Amino acid sequence: MRLPADSSPLKAVLWDMDGTIVDTEPYWIAAEHALVEAHGGTWSHEQAMQLVGQSLTFSAGLLKDAGVELEIRDIIDTLTGAVVSSVRRQVPWRPGARELLEELHLAGVRCALVTMSEGPLAREVVASLPRQYFEVLVTGDTVTQGKPHPEAYLTAVEWLQDADPDLGLHHCVALEDSVPGVSAAVASGVATVAIPHIVPLPEDERYTLWDSLAGRTVTDLESLLPGAPVRGSGGPATPLGDGR
């Protein structure tokens, strides 16, 4: 059974997008390969893995180093345009993400999108969902410092507080799939769930490691917050010891 709404410690869930809600990383990697090769360079799998979860400004800098003769802004716009086009053809949803969004909506738990992708791609993905699940969209072009800096997560909580001044970091859970994203969420002070996808993530006592969002519930998220009653395992959550 869920906690009654008025006693639940969970007020908001902060969602990463690429790799967590949608499996767009292959789209990004394909766009990177095409751009580098168009400028006469080569792009390896190892180089592509360095960009997973990073800010687009950081990623564009590495692409320039790989031989792309464009300005940072032009690189970002080219990559984003390619990924938006791919998403318009097919939205590659991650397992369990839409189901958990719907359950959170029905339970009255607020959601924020916290992504390093820029507004055009974030809005494309959000518009593909059956409801307006996200009250707040924090995108890479709305923050000064990208992940792994915690600014994006702190901004999301601040914006959510506009409608609920009593909401605090201890009422929130972040869902992330990458090392920079998990680092940003942990640094912000919110409870963090890591759901690795493209890049493996180590066990670490600072966050909770789940194999997937499939089958996960509001109750699972509530149990991660301070003050939540002790429950059974409720699924395949991995107990964490010492990490990095």
Buried (B, 14 or more C-beta within 10 A) or exposed (E): EEBEEEEBBBBBBBBBBBBBBBBBBEBBBBBBBEBBEEEEBEBEEEBBBEBBBBBBBBBBBBBBEBBBEBEBEEBBBBBBEBBBEBBEEEBEBBBBBBBBBBBBBEBEBBBBBBBBBBBBBBBBBBEBBEEEBBBBBBBBBBBEEBBBBBBBBBBBBEBBEEEEEEBBBEBBBBBBBBBBBBBBBBBBBBBBBBBBBBBEBEBBEBBBBBBBBBBBBBBBBBBBBEEBEEEEEEBEBEEBEEEE
